[in-house]
Amino acid sequence: MGNDVLITGSSRGIGKEIALYLADNGYNIILHCSKNAERLDGIKSEILSKGVSVRCLAFDVSNREQAAEVLLNDIEKHGMYYGIVLNAGINRDNPFPAMEDNEWDDVLSTNLDGFYNVLKPLIMPMIQEKRGRIIVMTSIAGQCGNRGQVNYSASKAGLIGATKALSLEVAKRKITVNCIAPGFIESDMTEEIPSEAIKAVPLKRMGTGKEVASLVNYLLSEDAGYITGQVIGVNGGLYL
């Protein structure tokens, strides 16, 4: 196993920032999007210019059979990944009394079931390698909740519990499993956050994708080998 890192949901936003940052630090990148891999052509070219290898996968993380087929085929051809960054996620915000069934189901199936669907076919190959890093993108909403996001908060809180339990199961195989819990990070998902909400952040600003990516880079490193089962916030002091 080399230094290949799979990043789900890496066509834009935080996932894209993570991919570019890791490429700058010498990791080979496996990009992912839900449907058309051609959406990744731009970032693929940018990563290739950094002197590392890159390839693209397209599958719906909420589709268990599709995810397993694509991932198992990829590692059969190229070998198991060193790192897995579970970043793919969606939000469908609505006050709970007005929430539609599909808004609940879509968010839970992508954000929480996606954890199982991506990791299940990969965990035994990683265990057999006795080395690896799993990083799960949760959210401050999974730690303290947020109005209008009962579905999103439930999915992200579930990821925290799943991360902690899995970290215990695989620790003896020298595999670490950690969560990163961003607060308000500049991305498509946070464009409509009102200025009043930003004022509640002790550092008085939104975070950047690069600030999240730098933490991913650290957790992938050998220096982070004694850190597992943790939830690390990148939130400007908002969750205190």
C-alpha positions as CSV (number, residue, x, y, z in Angstrom):
1,M,0.0,0.0,0.0
2,G,1.4,3.3,-1.1
3,N,0.2,6.8,-0.3
4,D,-3.1,6.8,-2.3
5,V,-5.9,8.7,-0.7
6,L,-9.6,8.5,-1.7
7,I,-11.6,11.6,-1.1
8,T,-15.4,11.3,-1.6
9,G,-17.3,14.3,-2.8
10,S,-14.2,16.0,-4.2
11,S,-15.6,17.8,-7.2
12,R,-16.0,21.1,-5.3
13,G,-16.0,22.8,-2.0
14,I,-14.1,21.4,1.0
15,G,-13.5,18.1,-0.8
16,K,-11.7,19.8,-3.7
17,E,-9.6,21.9,-1.3
18,I,-8.6,18.7,0.5
19,A,-7.6,17.0,-2.8
20,L,-5.5,20.0,-3.9
21,Y,-3.8,20.4,-0.5
22,L,-2.9,16.7,-0.3
23,A,-1.6,16.6,-3.8
24,D,0.7,19.5,-2.8
25,N,2.0,17.3,0.0
26,G,2.8,14.4,-2.2
27,Y,-0.3,12.1,-1.9
28,N,-1.7,10.3,-4.9
29,I,-5.3,11.3,-5.2
30,I,-8.5,9.3,-6.0
31,L,-11.2,11.8,-6.8
32,H,-14.9,11.0,-6.5
33,C,-18.2,12.5,-7.6
34,S,-21.7,11.0,-7.6
35,K,-22.4,10.8,-11.3
36,N,-20.4,12.0,-14.2
37,A,-16.6,11.7,-13.7
38,E,-16.1,14.4,-16.4
39,R,-17.0,16.9,-13.7
40,L,-13.6,16.1,-12.3
41,D,-11.6,16.9,-15.4
42,G,-10.6,20.4,-14.3
43,I,-9.3,19.4,-10.8
44,K,-7.7,16.3,-12.3
45,S,-5.6,18.4,-14.6
46,E,-4.6,20.7,-11.8
47,I,-3.5,17.8,-9.6
48,L,-1.5,16.2,-12.4
49,S,0.4,19.4,-12.7
50,K,1.6,18.9,-9.2
51,G,3.5,15.8,-10.1
52,V,1.4,13.1,-8.4
53,S,-1.0,10.6,-9.9
54,V,-4.7,11.0,-9.9
55,R,-7.7,9.0,-11.1
56,C,-11.5,9.5,-10.9
57,L,-14.3,7.4,-9.6
58,A,-18.1,8.0,-10.1
59,F,-20.7,6.4,-7.9
60,D,-23.6,7.3,-5.6
61,V,-22.5,6.8,-2.0
62,S,-26.1,6.1,-1.1
63,N,-26.2,3.2,-3.6
64,R,-24.6,0.2,-1.7
65,E,-24.2,-2.1,-4.7
66,Q,-22.8,0.6,-7.0
67,A,-20.3,1.8,-4.4
68,A,-19.0,-1.7,-3.7
69,E,-18.7,-2.5,-7.3
70,V,-16.7,0.6,-8.3
71,L,-14.5,0.5,-5.2
72,L,-13.6,-3.2,-5.3
73,N,-12.8,-2.9,-9.0
74,D,-10.5,0.1,-8.3
75,I,-8.5,-1.5,-5.5
76,E,-8.2,-4.8,-7.5
77,K,-6.5,-2.8,-10.3
78,H,-4.5,-0.4,-8.2
79,G,-4.2,-1.7,-4.7
80,M,-5.7,-0.6,-1.4
81,Y,-5.7,3.1,-0.4
82,Y,-3.6,4.4,2.5
83,G,-6.2,7.1,3.4
84,I,-10.0,7.4,3.1
85,V,-11.6,10.8,3.5
86,L,-15.4,10.5,3.8
87,N,-16.4,14.0,2.7
88,A,-19.5,13.4,0.5
89,G,-22.6,14.9,2.0
90,I,-25.8,16.8,1.3
91,N,-28.2,19.0,3.3
92,R,-32.0,19.4,2.8
93,D,-32.9,22.0,5.4
94,N,-36.4,22.5,6.7
95,P,-38.1,22.9,10.1
96,F,-39.0,19.5,11.4
97,P,-42.8,19.9,11.3
98,A,-42.5,20.8,7.6
99,M,-39.9,18.2,6.7
100,E,-40.8,15.9,3.8
101,D,-40.0,12.2,4.0
102,N,-37.6,12.4,1.1
103,E,-35.7,15.3,2.8
104,W,-35.1,13.0,5.8
105,D,-34.3,9.9,3.7
106,D,-32.0,11.6,1.2
107,V,-29.8,13.2,3.9
108,L,-29.5,10.1,6.1
109,S,-28.9,7.8,3.1
110,T,-26.1,10.0,1.7
111,N,-24.5,11.2,4.9
112,L,-24.8,8.3,7.2
113,D,-25.4,5.3,5.0
114,G,-22.6,6.5,2.8
115,F,-20.2,5.8,5.7
116,Y,-21.2,2.1,5.6
117,N,-21.5,1.9,1.9
118,V,-18.0,3.2,1.2
119,L,-16.1,1.7,4.1
120,K,-17.7,-1.8,4.2
121,P,-16.0,-3.0,1.0
122,L,-12.7,-1.4,2.0
123,I,-12.3,-2.1,5.6
124,M,-11.1,-5.7,5.4
125,P,-8.5,-4.9,2.7
126,M,-7.2,-2.1,4.9
127,I,-7.2,-4.4,8.0
128,Q,-5.1,-6.9,6.0
129,E,-2.6,-4.1,5.2
130,K,-2.3,-3.3,8.9
131,R,-2.0,0.4,8.1
132,G,-4.3,3.2,7.2
133,R,-6.1,6.4,8.0
134,I,-9.9,7.0,7.9
135,I,-11.1,10.6,8.3
136,V,-14.8,11.4,8.5
137,M,-16.2,14.8,7.8
138,T,-19.0,15.5,10.4
139,S,-20.2,18.9,11.4
140,I,-20.7,21.2,14.4
141,A,-24.4,20.5,13.7
142,G,-23.8,16.9,14.8
143,Q,-22.3,18.1,18.1
144,C,-24.8,20.8,19.2
145,G,-27.7,20.6,16.7
146,N,-29.1,23.4,14.5
147,R,-32.6,24.7,13.9
148,G,-34.0,23.5,10.5
149,Q,-31.4,20.7,10.3
150,V,-32.8,17.8,12.4
151,N,-32.1,15.5,9.5
152,Y,-28.6,16.9,8.9
153,S,-27.7,17.0,12.6
154,A,-28.9,13.4,13.1
155,S,-26.7,12.2,10.2
156,K,-23.7,14.0,11.4
157,A,-24.1,12.9,15.0
158,G,-24.5,9.3,13.8
159,L,-21.1,9.7,12.0
160,I,-19.5,10.6,15.3
161,G,-20.8,7.5,17.0
162,A,-19.8,5.3,14.1
163,T,-16.3,6.8,14.0
164,K,-15.7,6.2,17.7
165,A,-16.9,2.6,17.5
166,L,-14.9,1.7,14.4
167,S,-11.8,3.3,15.8
168,L,-11.9,0.8,18.7
169,E,-12.4,-2.2,16.3
170,V,-9.4,-1.4,14.0
171,A,-6.9,0.2,16.4
172,K,-4.9,-3.0,16.9
173,R,-4.4,-3.1,13.1
174,K,-2.7,0.3,13.2
175,I,-5.6,2.1,11.6
176,T,-6.8,5.4,12.9
177,V,-10.3,6.7,12.5
178,N,-11.1,10.3,13.3
179,C,-13.8,13.0,12.7
180,I,-13.3,16.5,11.6
181,A,-16.3,18.8,12.6
182,P,-16.2,22.0,10.6
183,G,-18.3,25.0,11.6
184,F,-19.0,27.8,9.1
185,I,-16.6,27.1,6.2
186,E,-16.7,29.0,3.0
187,S,-18.4,26.7,0.5
188,D,-21.5,26.3,-1.6
189,M,-23.4,24.9,1.4
190,T,-22.7,28.1,3.5
191,E,-23.4,30.8,1.0
192,E,-26.7,31.8,2.6
193,I,-25.5,31.9,6.2
194,P,-26.6,35.4,7.6
195,S,-24.0,37.8,8.9
196,E,-25.5,37.7,12.3
197,A,-24.5,34.0,12.6
198,I,-20.9,34.8,11.7
199,K,-20.9,37.4,14.4
200,A,-21.5,34.6,16.9
201,V,-18.2,33.0,16.0
202,P,-15.5,34.1,18.5
203,L,-13.0,34.6,15.7
204,K,-15.6,36.7,13.8
205,R,-15.1,35.1,10.4
206,M,-15.8,32.0,8.4
207,G,-13.2,29.3,8.0
208,T,-11.6,28.3,4.7
209,G,-11.4,24.9,3.0
210,K,-7.6,25.1,3.3
211,E,-7.8,25.3,7.1
212,V,-9.8,22.0,7.0
213,A,-7.5,20.5,4.5
214,S,-4.5,21.2,6.6
215,L,-6.0,19.2,9.4
216,V,-6.7,16.3,7.1
217,N,-3.1,16.4,6.0
218,Y,-1.9,16.2,9.6
219,L,-4.3,13.3,10.5
220,L,-2.9,11.4,7.5
221,S,0.7,11.9,8.7
222,E,2.8,9.6,10.8
223,D,2.9,12.4,13.4
224,A,-0.8,11.7,14.0
225,G,-0.4,8.0,14.6
226,Y,-1.5,8.1,18.2
227,I,-4.7,10.1,17.5
228,T,-7.8,8.0,17.0
229,G,-11.5,8.1,17.9
230,Q,-11.4,11.9,18.2
231,V,-13.7,14.6,17.0
232,I,-11.7,17.7,16.1
233,G,-13.5,21.0,15.5
234,V,-12.6,23.6,12.9
235,N,-15.1,26.2,14.0
236,G,-13.4,29.4,15.2
237,G,-14.4,28.7,18.7
238,L,-18.1,28.5,18.0
239,Y,-18.6,25.2,19.8
240,L,-17.3,25.9,23.3
